[in-house]
Every structure is written in C-alpha cells, then in structure tokens.
C-alpha cells in the first residue's frame, strides 16, 4: 500500500513498544470493550472481535487490546464514528480498507479499535492470523520471540516495530488455505 493513501490524524508518538507477560485480564477487558462498542453502535449487523496478541491466551504482548469492528460499509463513517468517539476514542488513521481509533494523545493507550468492512481482506487476515496463533503453540512462540526482539531493537519506533512483524505475519497467512 502506498503511504500516500494513508491519512494520519496526528502522527504516531514516541511511546515505546514494550512486551509484557500475558494477562488473564485481557480477555475480560476485551469483552468489556466489545460490549461497550456493541451498545454504542447498536447495529446487529456489525461484527466485533478481539484480535491481536492479547487475544491469544498465553502470548506475551504489548498491554494494548486490539478490537476489530467489521461494518457493512466502511466509507459510511457516520454509522460508526460518532459511536466510537462517544467512548472516548479518536480517529487516528484513515487508509483504504481500514480505520484506526484509539484514546487521545496523553490518555493511557489501553485499546486500539480497527474498523474494516465485513468480508474484506483486512477482516479475514486479522482473524486468520489470530486463529493460527491460537492453533499453533510453536507459531505463537516464534511470534513472541520476534516481537520481543523487535521491541528491544526498535521499541522506540512503533512504526518500525510494526513493519518488522510484517514478513512473519505474511508467511503465516500464506501457509494457510484462504477462506472460501
């Protein structure tokens, strides 16, 4: 994807990527966020999922929940943006196929909300990767080792940290049979 297609609302800050031991509270907190989002959006056609490393039991992670909100029409921001903003989240990034919300700068970074379209590649890839990690302790360990290495080497640069995981994620997805 071309970087020109990404619209940033306030560039990423200098918060370091720090990997911590897994917490049993992540699932509980994710459920709380999913319930709050469901109540705010109120559309039964919206699909909500806990994704990312905190959604994989036993996996070390940054202590930030990733929540996926899959909507019928991503371009119709009026159907979900005010609801997410009512929960104290702000739109940080608008890119083709994805919107990214999080608490405002200066607030604790406890959740990232990723909005995508139902049936999109974005939706599928996030779920397939999460499920691959859940299904394979060996893959999850390899991913944990990579993230720890990247956090130690590039933790001060969150964009570089995220880019550093890309090849691993692509290889895991490529090894899977795509959904029908």
PyMOL commands that set and color helices and strands:
alter all, ss='L'
color gray80, all
select helices_A, chain A and resi 3-5+25-41+53-55+77-79+81-85+121-135+137-154+158-174
alter helices_A, ss='H'
color red, helices_A
select strands_A, chain A and resi 7-8+47-51+65-71+89-95+98-103+111-117
alter strands_A, ss='S'
color yellow, strands_A
deselect
rebuild
show_as cartoon
